[in-house]
Amino acid sequence: MGEFVDTKNIVDLSNLDSWDLVKELNNRGYYTKLIFGLSDVESTLDSINSDRDEDDTIVLTDDDKGEILDGCFNTDWLTERMNESIDEYILDYYDNEDYYKKKENDEE
C-alpha cells in the first residue's frame, strides 16, 4: 500500500520561476548560492560543442543531463565535507565566552 499524502496542503508551484523558488528557499534559511541544474549542464555542453565539427556535436536529453548531475554529485561525500566545515567554522569563530550560554546569575 502506498504512502498517504494529504493533497489539500500541496500547492502547485510549476508556474513560478526557478529563481523565485530559490529566493523562497533563501528566505527560509537555506544556502542557495550553489545550486546546479540542467541549464548548467547545457551551458557546459554548449562550450564543449563550440569546439567541435557539426557531425561530432553531442546531443543530450534532459534525462541525460539529469544523469550527469546525479553522477557528478557525490552527496554523501559533499554532506560530510560541509558538516565538517560547519563544525570547524563554529569552533573557530564562535567557541568563546561571547557565545556561551549565560547563567542566570550572570545576567543580573
VOPAGU-2260 file (C-alpha; in pm, 1 decimal, decimal comma):
REM VOPAGU-2260
SITE   aa  ch    i         X         Y         Z
SITE  MET   A    0       0,0       0,0       0,0
SITE  GLY   A    1     136,8     344,1     -92,7
SITE  GLU   A    2     202,5     634,2     139,0
SITE  PHE   A    3     -96,4     860,1     202,9
SITE  VAL   A    4     -36,7    1219,2     100,8
SITE  ASP   A    5    -274,2    1494,7     208,2
SITE  THR   A    6    -311,1    1689,6    -117,2
SITE  LYS   A    7    -509,7    1973,2      44,3
SITE  ASN   A    8    -185,2    2134,6     158,7
SITE  ILE   A    9      10,7    2085,4    -163,8
SITE  VAL   A   10      43,0    2399,4    -373,9
SITE  ASP   A   11     116,9    2386,8    -747,0
SITE  LEU   A   12     446,8    2572,1    -786,0
SITE  SER   A   13     500,8    2486,6   -1153,3
SITE  ASN   A   14     402,3    2836,6   -1265,2
SITE  LEU   A   15     675,4    3001,5   -1053,8
SITE  ASP   A   16    1011,9    3096,2   -1196,3
SITE  SER   A   17    1300,9    2881,6   -1068,8
SITE  TRP   A   18    1474,3    3187,6    -924,3
SITE  ASP   A   19    1161,3    3275,9    -726,9
SITE  LEU   A   20    1175,0    2928,4    -574,5
SITE  VAL   A   21    1544,9    2972,5    -495,0
SITE  LYS   A   22    1469,1    3309,6    -333,0
SITE  GLU   A   23    1199,5    3144,4    -120,5
SITE  LEU   A   24    1443,1    2877,2      -3,4
SITE  ASN   A   25    1692,4    3151,6      78,6
SITE  ASN   A   26    1423,6    3336,6     275,9
SITE  ARG   A   27    1367,5    3015,2     474,6
SITE  GLY   A   28    1734,3    2996,6     572,3
SITE  TYR   A   29    1879,0    2766,0     306,3
SITE  TYR   A   30    2216,1    2832,1     144,1
SITE  THR   A   31    2127,4    2888,9    -219,7
SITE  LYS   A   32    2441,9    3024,8    -381,4
SITE  LEU   A   33    2545,6    2682,0    -507,2
SITE  ILE   A   34    2255,3    2529,8    -695,1
SITE  PHE   A   35    2312,9    2333,1   -1013,6
SITE  GLY   A   36    2054,0    2234,2   -1269,3
SITE  LEU   A   37    2004,0    2116,7   -1623,7
SITE  SER   A   38    2092,8    2462,9   -1754,7
SITE  ASP   A   39    2443,9    2425,5   -1607,8
SITE  VAL   A   40    2493,7    2100,8   -1798,3
SITE  GLU   A   41    2354,1    2267,9   -2110,9
SITE  SER   A   42    2597,4    2562,3   -2090,1
SITE  THR   A   43    2892,1    2325,5   -2040,8
SITE  LEU   A   44    2770,9    2115,2   -2331,9
SITE  ASP   A   45    2744,8    2428,0   -2547,9
SITE  SER   A   46    3103,9    2512,9   -2459,6
SITE  ILE   A   47    3222,6    2161,3   -2547,8
SITE  ASN   A   48    3026,8    2160,7   -2873,8
SITE  SER   A   49    3155,1    2504,7   -2977,0
SITE  ASP   A   50    3496,3    2348,4   -3049,5
SITE  ARG   A   51    3355,8    2055,6   -3249,2
SITE  ASP   A   52    3251,2    1993,6   -3605,5
SITE  GLU   A   53    2875,5    1973,5   -3653,3
SITE  ASP   A   54    2895,9    1597,1   -3714,9
SITE  ASP   A   55    3066,1    1544,4   -3376,7
SITE  THR   A   56    2824,3    1758,6   -3175,4
SITE  ILE   A   57    2699,9    1590,5   -2858,2
SITE  VAL   A   58    2321,7    1597,2   -2814,3
SITE  LEU   A   59    2173,8    1518,7   -2473,2
SITE  THR   A   60    1819,3    1474,4   -2349,8
SITE  ASP   A   61    1701,0    1622,0   -2020,5
SITE  ASP   A   62    1724,5    1270,2   -1876,5
SITE  ASP   A   63    2089,6    1253,2   -1987,0
SITE  LYS   A   64    2156,4    1590,7   -1824,7
SITE  GLY   A   65    1989,9    1475,2   -1503,2
SITE  GLU   A   66    2205,6    1162,4   -1504,2
SITE  ILE   A   67    2515,4    1380,3   -1544,9
SITE  LEU   A   68    2414,8    1588,7   -1241,5
SITE  ASP   A   69    2349,8    1272,3   -1039,6
SITE  GLY   A   70    2685,8    1130,0   -1146,2
SITE  CYS   A   71    2880,4    1444,7   -1061,7
SITE  PHE   A   72    2741,2    1496,0    -713,6
SITE  ASN   A   73    2852,5    1250,2    -450,5
SITE  THR   A   74    2606,1    1379,2    -194,0
SITE  ASP   A   75    2739,5    1163,5      89,4
SITE  TRP   A   76    3090,9    1298,4      42,5
SITE  LEU   A   77    2973,0    1658,3      -4,6
SITE  THR   A   78    2748,0    1639,4     301,4
SITE  GLU   A   79    3032,3    1503,4     512,2
SITE  ARG   A   80    3267,2    1781,7     393,7
SITE  MET   A   81    3006,9    2052,6     457,5
SITE  ASN   A   82    2927,1    1921,6     805,4
SITE  GLU   A   83    3299,8    1915,9     888,0
SITE  SER   A   84    3340,8    2267,3     753,6
SITE  ILE   A   85    3042,0    2397,3     953,4
SITE  ASP   A   86    3179,8    2228,0    1264,6
SITE  GLU   A   87    3524,9    2383,4    1216,6
SITE  TYR   A   88    3377,3    2727,4    1146,9
SITE  ILE   A   89    3164,3    2719,8    1462,7
SITE  LEU   A   90    3463,2    2614,7    1672,0
SITE  ASP   A   91    3699,8    2864,6    1508,1
SITE  TYR   A   92    3473,8    3169,0    1530,4
SITE  TYR   A   93    3207,9    3106,4    1795,6
SITE  ASP   A   94    3370,0    2891,5    2062,3
SITE  ASN   A   95    3428,4    3176,3    2305,5
SITE  GLU   A   96    3262,3    3344,1    2601,3
SITE  ASP   A   97    3068,3    3586,5    2381,5
SITE  TYR   A   98    2855,9    3295,5    2260,1
SITE  TYR   A   99    2838,2    3071,0    2566,1
SITE  LYS   A  100    2503,3    3031,1    2734,7
SITE  LYS   A  101    2476,7    3280,9    3014,7
SITE  LYS   A  102    2395,9    3154,0    3361,6
SITE  GLU   A  103    2102,3    3324,9    3530,2
SITE  ASN   A  104    2337,4    3475,4    3792,3
SITE  ASP   A  105    2548,7    3629,6    3513,0
SITE  GLU   A  106    2250,3    3812,3    3360,4
SITE  GLU   A  107    2177,0    4020,7    3670,0
